[in-house]
Amino acid sequence: MKVSPEQNERIAKMTFGSVYPHYVTKVEKKGRTKDELHQVIEWLTGYKEAEIQSLVDNKITFEKFFQDAKLNSNASEIKGVICGYRIEEIEFPLTRNVRYLDKLVDELAKGKKMEKILR
């Protein structure tokens, strides 16, 4: 499945703060914690807990979120299917980065051990 330019643009304009509460709900519903979610976000992006809250409060777009992030050098190890797309086949870097985050949140919610999630 190929990601369209329109989908890439929509993801770029979406705010991190509009998705973040869904991440929190998803992991907490499955018995994981907000602290664990923050640990996963920090591993991928380098953002600390206070920075994460600031990004949410300031309605930062995913484009800006990942532009300023220090993406983990092992992020390319994140593989699999998320939202019907094989992550390693997504060409547009921003969309791939957002799907990396989605995949990590899914793995956390599914009960995967933290040392496996943080490759």
C-alpha positions as CSV (number, residue, x, y, z in Angstrom):
1,M,0.0,0.0,0.0
2,K,1.5,3.3,-1.0
3,V,1.0,6.5,1.1
4,S,-0.4,9.3,-1.0
5,P,1.0,12.9,-0.9
6,E,-2.3,14.0,0.5
7,Q,-1.9,11.6,3.5
8,N,1.7,12.8,4.0
9,E,0.5,16.4,4.1
10,R,-2.4,15.6,6.5
11,I,0.0,13.9,8.9
12,A,2.5,16.8,8.7
13,K,-0.2,19.3,9.7
14,M,-1.7,17.1,12.5
15,T,-0.7,18.2,16.0
16,F,1.1,15.9,18.3
17,G,-1.3,17.1,21.1
18,S,-4.3,15.8,19.2
19,V,-2.9,12.3,19.1
20,Y,-1.1,12.2,22.5
21,P,-4.3,11.7,24.6
22,H,-5.2,8.7,22.5
23,Y,-1.7,7.2,23.1
24,V,-2.2,7.7,26.8
25,T,-5.6,6.1,26.8
26,K,-4.5,3.2,24.7
27,V,-1.5,2.2,26.9
28,E,-3.4,2.8,30.2
29,K,-6.4,0.8,29.1
30,K,-3.9,-2.2,28.6
31,G,-2.4,-1.8,32.0
32,R,0.7,0.2,31.0
33,T,1.6,3.6,32.4
34,K,2.1,7.2,31.2
35,D,5.7,7.0,32.4
36,E,6.3,4.0,30.2
37,L,4.8,5.9,27.3
38,H,7.1,8.8,28.0
39,Q,10.0,6.4,28.1
40,V,9.1,5.1,24.6
41,I,8.7,8.7,23.2
42,E,12.0,9.7,24.8
43,W,13.8,6.7,23.3
44,L,12.5,7.5,19.8
45,T,12.7,11.3,19.8
46,G,15.0,12.4,22.7
47,Y,12.1,14.5,24.2
48,K,12.0,14.5,28.0
49,E,8.7,14.5,30.0
50,A,8.5,18.3,30.4
51,E,9.3,18.8,26.7
52,I,6.5,16.3,25.8
53,Q,4.0,18.3,27.8
54,S,5.2,21.6,26.2
55,L,4.8,20.1,22.7
56,V,1.2,19.1,23.6
57,D,0.4,22.5,25.2
58,N,1.9,24.5,22.3
59,K,0.0,22.5,19.6
60,I,3.1,21.5,17.7
61,T,2.6,19.8,14.4
62,F,4.1,16.4,13.7
63,E,6.2,18.1,11.1
64,K,7.8,20.4,13.7
65,F,7.8,17.6,16.3
66,F,10.0,15.4,14.2
67,Q,12.0,18.3,12.7
68,D,13.3,19.2,16.2
69,A,13.6,15.6,17.5
70,K,16.8,13.7,17.8
71,L,15.6,10.4,16.2
72,N,17.2,7.3,17.8
73,S,19.8,5.7,15.6
74,N,18.0,2.4,16.0
75,A,14.7,3.7,14.8
76,S,15.2,1.9,11.5
77,E,15.0,-1.4,13.5
78,I,11.3,-0.8,13.9
79,K,9.6,-3.0,11.4
80,G,6.1,-4.4,10.8
81,V,2.7,-3.2,9.8
82,I,0.8,-0.3,11.3
83,C,-2.4,1.2,10.0
84,G,-2.2,-1.1,7.0
85,Y,1.3,0.1,5.9
86,R,4.6,-1.8,6.2
87,I,6.7,0.7,8.0
88,E,10.0,-0.1,6.2
89,E,8.3,0.6,2.9
90,I,7.1,4.1,3.7
91,E,9.2,6.5,1.6
92,F,8.2,9.8,3.1
93,P,10.4,10.3,6.2
94,L,7.9,12.2,8.3
95,T,5.1,9.7,7.7
96,R,7.6,6.8,8.5
97,N,8.6,8.5,11.7
98,V,5.0,9.0,12.9
99,R,4.4,5.3,12.1
100,Y,7.5,4.4,14.1
101,L,5.9,6.1,17.1
102,D,2.5,4.5,16.4
103,K,4.2,1.1,16.3
104,L,6.1,1.6,19.6
105,V,2.9,2.7,21.3
106,D,1.1,-0.4,19.9
107,E,3.9,-2.7,21.2
108,L,3.7,-1.1,24.6
109,A,-0.1,-1.5,24.7
110,K,0.2,-5.1,23.6
111,G,2.4,-5.9,26.7
112,K,5.7,-6.3,24.9
113,K,8.7,-6.0,27.3
114,M,10.3,-2.6,27.4
115,E,13.8,-4.0,26.5
116,K,12.3,-5.4,23.3
117,I,10.5,-2.1,22.5
118,L,13.6,0.0,23.1
119,R,15.6,-1.9,20.5
